[in-house]
């Protein structure tokens, strides 16, 4: 197993931070963005701006590592002890769900504006929905990797062609569930992973149903 200090410079800054540290950095950036909005901006619109920035920062920290990590790197980080990892995962999913519905509400309120303002707030609301969707499945990507490589119970997912999956393999598994509500060609072989996949599929159904309603609402708004 490759120790964290020998992974290389591209992994030694944000990638080695604890999950709670990454979340705190994103939260600070989001709060600053919300605070810098003009005074006349309503609180719920500030919230969407803050969420967009926080989610973007968090995804920008996590995804470069996911894209580059090999199996050894994935095992090192995913299997590491991190007491706050489960709580951060739950908070990320709950915040994403809340922000998804908040984005829909703001999108409806954006109709009260005209011209460039309406376009701006509609764009930010749609971005909130997209970022929330992406962040939720990214959180499940990291969760599956952690459960797979956890000490004492390594395994639980059977990926065709490899016994040592990387974070991109877990992303494939997570986003397939997110889009199709099924596990595709990956077999789930442990009850703990099966329960996680079930919860993921249920959340994905809620997400996709809401997004469908959002799209229909947008189309109806343009037609009327």
URKA-V981095 format. One record per pair of residues at least 24 apart in sequence whose C-alpha atoms are under 6 Angstrom apart, sorted by sequence separation. I is the first residue (numbers start at 0). J is the second residue. D is the distance in Angstrom with one decimal. If there is no record, write none. Layout:
I;J;D, I;J;D
//
This chain:
29;53;4.3, 176;200;6.0, 28;53;5.9, 102;127;5.7, 102;128;5.9, 177;203;5.1, 26;53;5.5, 158;185;5.1, 25;53;4.5, 157;185;5.6, 99;128;4.9, 140;169;5.3, 157;186;5.0, 140;170;4.9, 156;186;5.7, 25;56;5.5, 156;187;4.7, 25;57;5.4, 99;131;6.0, 155;187;5.9, 156;188;5.7, 140;173;5.4, 155;188;4.7, 155;189;4.6, 95;131;4.6, 136;173;5.9, 136;174;6.0, 92;135;5.4, 18;84;5.8, 77;144;5.6, 78;145;5.6, 77;145;4.3, 1;71;6.0, 78;148;4.9, 78;149;4.8, 74;148;5.9, 51;127;5.5, 73;165;5.5, 70;163;5.7, 73;166;5.8, 70;164;5.6, 70;165;4.3, 69;165;5.2, 65;166;5.3, 65;167;5.9
//
